[in-house]
Structure formats: C-alpha cells, structure tokens
Amino acid sequence: MTLFSEESHPTSTSENKLEESLSEADFLPKDKASESSSADSQEKQAQEELQIYQDKYMRLAAEFENYKRRAQRDQSDAIRYANESLLKNLLSTLDNLERAIQCGKDAGASGSLLEGVELTHKQFLETVGKLGVRQVSSTGSLFDPSMHQAVAQVESETAEPNTVVEEFQKGYFLHDRILRPAMVTVAKEESDQTETITTQDTGEEGGIQA
C-alpha cells in the first residue's frame, strides 16, 4: 500500500503542474490579444486624427492662397485704376473742347484758332489714352445698358430697334471698366396703330344721326 501511495504521489504532483502550466498558457494569448487590439485601436484613432489635421491644413492652405490672389488682384486694380476719379473729372474739359470745335465748324470758322483747338483736343485724347482711356462705341451699335444711358427713344425707318441712332454725350472706358456711359437716343419699332374715328347714334335730340 505504501509503495502504491508513493508512486501515485508524483503522478498527482505532475498532473497539478501540468494543469497550472496549461492554465497559464490559456491566459497568455488572451492578454496578448487584448494588448494587440488596444494597440490597433490607438493606431486607428491616431490615423483618424492625423487625417483630420491634414484636411484642416489643406483647407487652410487653400484659403490662404485664395487670400493672396485676392490681395494681389486688389493691389493691381488699385494701381491700375488709381487715376479713375481724376480722369473722370477731366472728361468735362474734353466735352467742352469738342463743343468748341463743333460750334466753330457750325459757324463756318476756320484758321489757326480752330486748328489750335482741334490740336489741343487731339493731344488731350492721346494723353488720356496712354492712361487707358478709350471712347465707347455708340452710334450705329446695339444698345448696351452697361455702356449706354438712354435719354430718349425714337421711331426709325432705317435703324433696327434697340439700336443707337444719336449720341448726346460720348462715353469712355478706363481699361476694361466703364468710366462714363454714353448718353444716347435709341431706335424703337414703328407704331402701326392708327387712330380710328367712329360715330355713335345716341338717338338723343341734338345727337349725330347716322
């Protein structure tokens, strides 16, 4: 009995050790899997945050580029149209020179005085032309509200409707911006309506009898 007991005791101890080792082996993979899952979750979260910051950076960079372009365009326009107010005020002087030339021609004037005024007018146009001023095309062209200011409409047998037939005051551009619209008369369709006179028999005393 003692021999059987002594042989069975080691067997029981080895079995206990095996169970303990198996128990530890069972727990180790679970801990590693948990650590791996946690690491993957943190990495995924970090990638998502990185993507968010990258998107914010790209939007900020695009907005800054747009701002730089707008600032450069505004600065360029400020330089390009810096003389706009001055040139607009000079147009009345140009108008007076043109009126003086026209009045002299209508009166049959000739000689050095008229030639001098015409030369001054020509030099005036050349000077403002170097600064980007040019005349608006008006007479004979299609009416354009962005370039023309209509002061009257007239029926015309020769001009197409909505065509400029007369110019009262010239218009001017400054580069590609309207400096002053032209004051014009615009053609319209002829009216086909005719006034019809009708008589009515009222049947009353003193009325017109048919």
C-alpha positions as protocol buffer text, in pm:
chain_id: "A"
residue {
  index: 1
  type: MET
  ca { x: 0 y: 0 z: 0 }
}
residue {
  index: 2
  type: THR
  ca { x: 283 y: 230 z: 87 }
}
residue {
  index: 3
  type: LEU
  ca { x: 451 y: 158 z: -250 }
}
residue {
  index: 4
  type: PHE
  ca { x: 132 y: 235 z: -439 }
}
residue {
  index: 5
  type: SER
  ca { x: 87 y: 554 z: -243 }
}
residue {
  index: 6
  type: GLU
  ca { x: 446 y: 668 z: -308 }
}
residue {
  index: 7
  type: GLU
  ca { x: 408 y: 602 z: -682 }
}
residue {
  index: 8
  type: SER
  ca { x: 80 y: 783 z: -705 }
}
residue {
  index: 9
  type: HIS
  ca { x: 202 y: 1098 z: -529 }
}
residue {
  index: 10
  type: PRO
  ca { x: 447 y: 1209 z: -800 }
}
residue {
  index: 11
  type: THR
  ca { x: 187 y: 1138 z: -1058 }
}
residue {
  index: 12
  type: SER
  ca { x: -55 y: 1370 z: -881 }
}
residue {
  index: 13
  type: THR
  ca { x: 210 y: 1644 z: -849 }
}
residue {
  index: 14
  type: SER
  ca { x: 298 y: 1626 z: -1217 }
}
residue {
  index: 15
  type: GLU
  ca { x: -64 y: 1647 z: -1308 }
}
residue {
  index: 16
  type: ASN
  ca { x: -105 y: 1957 z: -1091 }
}
residue {
  index: 17
  type: LYS
  ca { x: 197 y: 2120 z: -1252 }
}
residue {
  index: 18
  type: LEU
  ca { x: 60 y: 2036 z: -1596 }
}
residue {
  index: 19
  type: GLU
  ca { x: -275 y: 2190 z: -1509 }
}
residue {
  index: 20
  type: GLU
  ca { x: -104 y: 2503 z: -1378 }
}
residue {
  index: 21
  type: SER
  ca { x: 105 y: 2532 z: -1691 }
}
residue {
  index: 22
  type: LEU
  ca { x: -199 y: 2481 z: -1909 }
}
residue {
  index: 23
  type: SER
  ca { x: -389 y: 2738 z: -1709 }
}
residue {
  index: 24
  type: GLU
  ca { x: -112 y: 2993 z: -1757 }
}
residue {
  index: 25
  type: ALA
  ca { x: -91 y: 2912 z: -2126 }
}
residue {
  index: 26
  type: ASP
  ca { x: -460 y: 2971 z: -2160 }
}
residue {
  index: 27
  type: PHE
  ca { x: -431 y: 3321 z: -2013 }
}
residue {
  index: 28
  type: LEU
  ca { x: -124 y: 3439 z: -2202 }
}
residue {
  index: 29
  type: PRO
  ca { x: -279 y: 3453 z: -2554 }
}
residue {
  index: 30
  type: LYS
  ca { x: -579 y: 3641 z: -2423 }
}
residue {
  index: 31
  type: ASP
  ca { x: -362 y: 3912 z: -2269 }
}
residue {
  index: 32
  type: LYS
  ca { x: -158 y: 3947 z: -2587 }
}
residue {
  index: 33
  type: ALA
  ca { x: -473 y: 3965 z: -2799 }
}
residue {
  index: 34
  type: SER
  ca { x: -611 y: 4235 z: -2572 }
}
residue {
  index: 35
  type: GLU
  ca { x: -288 y: 4435 z: -2596 }
}
residue {
  index: 36
  type: SER
  ca { x: -284 y: 4394 z: -2973 }
}
residue {
  index: 37
  type: SER
  ca { x: -646 y: 4507 z: -3004 }
}
residue {
  index: 38
  type: SER
  ca { x: -577 y: 4811 z: -2787 }
}
residue {
  index: 39
  type: ALA
  ca { x: -272 y: 4899 z: -2996 }
}
residue {
  index: 40
  type: ASP
  ca { x: -472 y: 4868 z: -3318 }
}
residue {
  index: 41
  type: SER
  ca { x: -745 y: 5090 z: -3177 }
}
residue {
  index: 42
  type: GLN
  ca { x: -495 y: 5356 z: -3073 }
}
residue {
  index: 43
  type: GLU
  ca { x: -324 y: 5343 z: -3412 }
}
residue {
  index: 44
  type: LYS
  ca { x: -657 y: 5377 z: -3591 }
}
residue {
  index: 45
  type: GLN
  ca { x: -753 y: 5672 z: -3372 }
}
residue {
  index: 46
  type: ALA
  ca { x: -416 y: 5834 z: -3438 }
}
residue {
  index: 47
  type: GLN
  ca { x: -460 y: 5790 z: -3814 }
}
residue {
  index: 48
  type: GLU
  ca { x: -807 y: 5943 z: -3799 }
}
residue {
  index: 49
  type: GLU
  ca { x: -676 y: 6242 z: -3603 }
}
residue {
  index: 50
  type: LEU
  ca { x: -389 y: 6278 z: -3848 }
}
residue {
  index: 51
  type: GLN
  ca { x: -632 y: 6277 z: -4141 }
}
residue {
  index: 52
  type: ILE
  ca { x: -845 y: 6544 z: -3970 }
}
residue {
  index: 53
  type: TYR
  ca { x: -542 y: 6767 z: -3916 }
}
residue {
  index: 54
  type: GLN
  ca { x: -426 y: 6712 z: -4273 }
}
residue {
  index: 55
  type: ASP
  ca { x: -769 y: 6813 z: -4406 }
}
residue {
  index: 56
  type: LYS
  ca { x: -766 y: 7124 z: -4188 }
}
residue {
  index: 57
  type: TYR
  ca { x: -418 y: 7210 z: -4310 }
}
residue {
  index: 58
  type: MET
  ca { x: -517 y: 7167 z: -4676 }
}
residue {
  index: 59
  type: ARG
  ca { x: -825 y: 7387 z: -4632 }
}
residue {
  index: 60
  type: LEU
  ca { x: -623 y: 7649 z: -4451 }
}
residue {
  index: 61
  type: ALA
  ca { x: -354 y: 7644 z: -4719 }
}
residue {
  index: 62
  type: ALA
  ca { x: -618 y: 7678 z: -4995 }
}
residue {
  index: 63
  type: GLU
  ca { x: -786 y: 7968 z: -4815 }
}
residue {
  index: 64
  type: PHE
  ca { x: -451 y: 8140 z: -4772 }
}
residue {
  index: 65
  type: GLU
  ca { x: -371 y: 8100 z: -5142 }
}
residue {
  index: 66
  type: ASN
  ca { x: -710 y: 8249 z: -5232 }
}
residue {
  index: 67
  type: TYR
  ca { x: -645 y: 8537 z: -4995 }
}
residue {
  index: 68
  type: LYS
  ca { x: -306 y: 8604 z: -5154 }
}
residue {
  index: 69
  type: ARG
  ca { x: -458 y: 8604 z: -5502 }
}
residue {
  index: 70
  type: ARG
  ca { x: -735 y: 8843 z: -5393 }
}
residue {
  index: 71
  type: ALA
  ca { x: -485 y: 9071 z: -5224 }
}
residue {
  index: 72
  type: GLN
  ca { x: -263 y: 9075 z: -5533 }
}
residue {
  index: 73
  type: ARG
  ca { x: -564 y: 9143 z: -5758 }
}
residue {
  index: 74
  type: ASP
  ca { x: -687 y: 9423 z: -5532 }
}
residue {
  index: 75
  type: GLN
  ca { x: -342 y: 9577 z: -5525 }
}
residue {
  index: 76
  type: SER
  ca { x: -313 y: 9551 z: -5903 }
}
residue {
  index: 77
  type: ASP
  ca { x: -659 y: 9709 z: -5950 }
}
residue {
  index: 78
  type: ALA
  ca { x: -573 y: 9986 z: -5707 }
}
residue {
  index: 79
  type: ILE
  ca { x: -268 y: 10073 z: -5916 }
}
residue {
  index: 80
  type: ARG
  ca { x: -449 y: 10023 z: -6248 }
}
residue {
  index: 81
  type: TYR
  ca { x: -743 y: 10246 z: -6157 }
}
residue {
  index: 82
  type: ALA
  ca { x: -564 y: 10490 z: -5928 }
}
residue {
  index: 83
  type: ASN
  ca { x: -640 y: 10785 z: -6163 }
}
residue {
  index: 84
  type: GLU
  ca { x: -1005 y: 10696 z: -6218 }
}
residue {
  index: 85
  type: SER
  ca { x: -1150 y: 10990 z: -6023 }
}
residue {
  index: 86
  type: LEU
  ca { x: -913 y: 11243 z: -6182 }
}
residue {
  index: 87
  type: LEU
  ca { x: -974 y: 11119 z: -6535 }
}
residue {
  index: 88
  type: LYS
  ca { x: -1350 y: 11121 z: -6484 }
}
residue {
  index: 89
  type: ASN
  ca { x: -1334 y: 11488 z: -6381 }
}
residue {
  index: 90
  type: LEU
  ca { x: -1126 y: 11570 z: -6690 }
}
residue {
  index: 91
  type: LEU
  ca { x: -1395 y: 11437 z: -6923 }
}
residue {
  index: 92
  type: SER
  ca { x: -1599 y: 11757 z: -6887 }
}
residue {
  index: 93
  type: THR
  ca { x: -1300 y: 11954 z: -7020 }
}
residue {
  index: 94
  type: LEU
  ca { x: -1279 y: 11714 z: -7311 }
}
residue {
  index: 95
  type: ASP
  ca { x: -1651 y: 11765 z: -7377 }
}
residue {
  index: 96
  type: ASN
  ca { x: -1606 y: 12143 z: -7382 }
}
residue {
  index: 97
  type: LEU
  ca { x: -1325 y: 12116 z: -7635 }
}
residue {
  index: 98
  type: GLU
  ca { x: -1548 y: 11905 z: -7860 }
}
residue {
  index: 99
  type: ARG
  ca { x: -1834 y: 12156 z: -7828 }
}
residue {
  index: 100
  type: ALA
  ca { x: -1600 y: 12442 z: -7912 }
}
residue {
  index: 101
  type: ILE
  ca { x: -1482 y: 12262 z: -8226 }
}
residue {
  index: 102
  type: GLN
  ca { x: -1839 y: 12182 z: -8331 }
}
residue {
  index: 103
  type: CYS
  ca { x: -1959 y: 12538 z: -8270 }
}
residue {
  index: 104
  type: GLY
  ca { x: -1668 y: 12674 z: -8473 }
}
residue {
  index: 105
  type: LYS
  ca { x: -1750 y: 12444 z: -8764 }
}
residue {
  index: 106
  type: ASP
  ca { x: -2120 y: 12529 z: -8748 }
}
residue {
  index: 107
  type: ALA
  ca { x: -2034 y: 12899 z: -8756 }
}
residue {
  index: 108
  type: GLY
  ca { x: -1809 y: 12849 z: -9056 }
}
residue {
  index: 109
  type: ALA
  ca { x: -1498 y: 12943 z: -8862 }
}
residue {
  index: 110
  type: SER
  ca { x: -1158 y: 12848 z: -8994 }
}
residue {
  index: 111
  type: GLY
  ca { x: -798 y: 12940 z: -8944 }
}
residue {
  index: 112
  type: SER
  ca { x: -535 y: 12889 z: -8679 }
}
residue {
  index: 113
  type: LEU
  ca { x: -770 y: 12930 z: -8381 }
}
residue {
  index: 114
  type: LEU
  ca { x: -990 y: 12635 z: -8479 }
}
residue {
  index: 115
  type: GLU
  ca { x: -687 y: 12431 z: -8577 }
}
residue {
  index: 116
  type: GLY
  ca { x: -530 y: 12504 z: -8239 }
}
residue {
  index: 117
  type: VAL
  ca { x: -841 y: 12385 z: -8053 }
}
residue {
  index: 118
  type: GLU
  ca { x: -853 y: 12071 z: -8267 }
}
residue {
  index: 119
  type: LEU
  ca { x: -484 y: 12004 z: -8198 }
}
residue {
  index: 120
  type: THR
  ca { x: -540 y: 12052 z: -7824 }
}
residue {
  index: 121
  type: HIS
  ca { x: -832 y: 11809 z: -7837 }
}
residue {
  index: 122
  type: LYS
  ca { x: -622 y: 11552 z: -8021 }
}
residue {
  index: 123
  type: GLN
  ca { x: -335 y: 11578 z: -7773 }
}
residue {
  index: 124
  type: PHE
  ca { x: -581 y: 11554 z: -7486 }
}
residue {
  index: 125
  type: LEU
  ca { x: -718 y: 11226 z: -7625 }
}
residue {
  index: 126
  type: GLU
  ca { x: -366 y: 11090 z: -7679 }
}
residue {
  index: 127
  type: THR
  ca { x: -265 y: 11178 z: -7324 }
}
residue {
  index: 128
  type: VAL
  ca { x: -562 y: 11014 z: -7153 }
}
residue {
  index: 129
  type: GLY
  ca { x: -533 y: 10725 z: -7399 }
}
residue {
  index: 130
  type: LYS
  ca { x: -187 y: 10644 z: -7262 }
}
residue {
  index: 131
  type: LEU
  ca { x: -353 y: 10610 z: -6921 }
}
residue {
  index: 132
  type: GLY
  ca { x: -605 y: 10357 z: -7054 }
}
residue {
  index: 133
  type: VAL
  ca { x: -896 y: 10582 z: -7155 }
}
residue {
  index: 134
  type: ARG
  ca { x: -1084 y: 10500 z: -7475 }
}
residue {
  index: 135
  type: GLN
  ca { x: -1419 y: 10600 z: -7622 }
}
residue {
  index: 136
  type: VAL
  ca { x: -1731 y: 10387 z: -7610 }
}
residue {
  index: 137
  type: SER
  ca { x: -1871 y: 10280 z: -7946 }
}
residue {
  index: 138
  type: SER
  ca { x: -2221 y: 10424 z: -7969 }
}
residue {
  index: 139
  type: THR
  ca { x: -2386 y: 10543 z: -8291 }
}
residue {
  index: 140
  type: GLY
  ca { x: -2499 y: 10252 z: -8506 }
}
residue {
  index: 141
  type: SER
  ca { x: -2423 y: 9991 z: -8241 }
}
residue {
  index: 142
  type: LEU
  ca { x: -2667 y: 9784 z: -8041 }
}
residue {
  index: 143
  type: PHE
  ca { x: -2781 y: 9947 z: -7719 }
}
residue {
  index: 144
  type: ASP
  ca { x: -2595 y: 9808 z: -7419 }
}
residue {
  index: 145
  type: PRO
  ca { x: -2712 y: 9927 z: -7074 }
}
residue {
  index: 146
  type: SER
  ca { x: -2367 y: 9863 z: -6931 }
}
residue {
  index: 147
  type: MET
  ca { x: -2214 y: 10118 z: -7172 }
}
residue {
  index: 148
  type: HIS
  ca { x: -2504 y: 10342 z: -7277 }
}
residue {
  index: 149
  type: GLN
  ca { x: -2752 y: 10561 z: -7095 }
}
residue {
  index: 150
  type: ALA
  ca { x: -3070 y: 10603 z: -7297 }
}
residue {
  index: 151
  type: VAL
  ca { x: -3222 y: 10950 z: -7269 }
}
residue {
  index: 152
  type: ALA
  ca { x: -3485 y: 10907 z: -7542 }
}
residue {
  index: 153
  type: GLN
  ca { x: -3643 y: 10662 z: -7784 }
}
residue {
  index: 154
  type: VAL
  ca { x: -3745 y: 10748 z: -8139 }
}
residue {
  index: 155
  type: GLU
  ca { x: -3916 y: 10560 z: -8419 }
}
residue {
  index: 156
  type: SER
  ca { x: -3686 y: 10499 z: -8711 }
}
residue {
  index: 157
  type: GLU
  ca { x: -3744 y: 10363 z: -9061 }
}
residue {
  index: 158
  type: THR
  ca { x: -3376 y: 10296 z: -9126 }
}
residue {
  index: 159
  type: ALA
  ca { x: -3234 y: 10178 z: -8792 }
}
residue {
  index: 160
  type: GLU
  ca { x: -3310 y: 9847 z: -8630 }
}
residue {
  index: 161
  type: PRO
  ca { x: -3498 y: 9856 z: -8299 }
}
residue {
  index: 162
  type: ASN
  ca { x: -3278 y: 9890 z: -7991 }
}
residue {
  index: 163
  type: THR
  ca { x: -3000 y: 10050 z: -8198 }
}
residue {
  index: 164
  type: VAL
  ca { x: -2828 y: 10374 z: -8100 }
}
residue {
  index: 165
  type: VAL
  ca { x: -2920 y: 10643 z: -8353 }
}
residue {
  index: 166
  type: GLU
  ca { x: -2779 y: 10954 z: -8187 }
}
residue {
  index: 167
  type: GLU
  ca { x: -2518 y: 11037 z: -7926 }
}
residue {
  index: 168
  type: PHE
  ca { x: -2558 y: 11336 z: -7697 }
}
residue {
  index: 169
  type: GLN
  ca { x: -2250 y: 11278 z: -7485 }
}
residue {
  index: 170
  type: LYS
  ca { x: -1962 y: 11042 z: -7551 }
}
residue {
  index: 171
  type: GLY
  ca { x: -1886 y: 10760 z: -7313 }
}
residue {
  index: 172
  type: TYR
  ca { x: -1543 y: 10637 z: -7210 }
}
residue {
  index: 173
  type: PHE
  ca { x: -1374 y: 10323 z: -7076 }
}
residue {
  index: 174
  type: LEU
  ca { x: -1083 y: 10313 z: -6835 }
}
residue {
  index: 175
  type: HIS
  ca { x: -910 y: 9991 z: -6937 }
}
residue {
  index: 176
  type: ASP
  ca { x: -1193 y: 9735 z: -6918 }
}
residue {
  index: 177
  type: ARG
  ca { x: -1411 y: 9933 z: -6674 }
}
residue {
  index: 178
  type: ILE
  ca { x: -1674 y: 10186 z: -6778 }
}
residue {
  index: 179
  type: LEU
  ca { x: -1557 y: 10536 z: -6680 }
}
residue {
  index: 180
  type: ARG
  ca { x: -1867 y: 10716 z: -6802 }
}
residue {
  index: 181
  type: PRO
  ca { x: -2162 y: 10575 z: -7001 }
}
residue {
  index: 182
  type: ALA
  ca { x: -2261 y: 10743 z: -7326 }
}
residue {
  index: 183
  type: MET
  ca { x: -2587 y: 10939 z: -7334 }
}
residue {
  index: 184
  type: VAL
  ca { x: -2776 y: 10822 z: -7643 }
}
residue {
  index: 185
  type: THR
  ca { x: -3106 y: 10805 z: -7827 }
}
residue {
  index: 186
  type: VAL
  ca { x: -3229 y: 10456 z: -7909 }
}
residue {
  index: 187
  type: ALA
  ca { x: -3445 y: 10345 z: -8202 }
}
residue {
  index: 188
  type: LYS
  ca { x: -3773 y: 10166 z: -8140 }
}
residue {
  index: 189
  type: GLU
  ca { x: -4026 y: 9988 z: -8356 }
}
residue {
  index: 190
  type: GLU
  ca { x: -4267 y: 10199 z: -8556 }
}
residue {
  index: 191
  type: SER
  ca { x: -4618 y: 10209 z: -8423 }
}
residue {
  index: 192
  type: ASP
  ca { x: -4877 y: 10051 z: -8657 }
}
residue {
  index: 193
  type: GLN
  ca { x: -5173 y: 10181 z: -8460 }
}
residue {
  index: 194
  type: THR
  ca { x: -5394 y: 10430 z: -8642 }
}
residue {
  index: 195
  type: GLU
  ca { x: -5648 y: 10649 z: -8477 }
}
residue {
  index: 196
  type: THR
  ca { x: -6000 y: 10541 z: -8575 }
}
residue {
  index: 197
  type: ILE
  ca { x: -6291 y: 10786 z: -8564 }
}
residue {
  index: 198
  type: THR
  ca { x: -6626 y: 10630 z: -8501 }
}
residue {
  index: 199
  type: THR
  ca { x: -6972 y: 10780 z: -8485 }
}
residue {
  index: 200
  type: GLN
  ca { x: -7237 y: 10675 z: -8242 }
}
residue {
  index: 201
  type: ASP
  ca { x: -7608 y: 10720 z: -8290 }
}
residue {
  index: 202
  type: THR
  ca { x: -7729 y: 10821 z: -7948 }
}
residue {
  index: 203
  type: GLY
  ca { x: -8085 y: 10862 z: -8057 }
}
residue {
  index: 204
  type: GLU
  ca { x: -8099 y: 11178 z: -7848 }
}
residue {
  index: 205
  type: GLU
  ca { x: -8200 y: 11520 z: -7967 }
}
residue {
  index: 206
  type: GLY
  ca { x: -7902 y: 11709 z: -8099 }
}
residue {
  index: 207
  type: GLY
  ca { x: -7704 y: 11389 z: -8148 }
}
residue {
  index: 208
  type: ILE
  ca { x: -7535 y: 11288 z: -8467 }
}
residue {
  index: 209
  type: GLN
  ca { x: -7768 y: 11080 z: -8680 }
}
residue {
  index: 210
  type: ALA
  ca { x: -7618 y: 10802 z: -8887 }
}
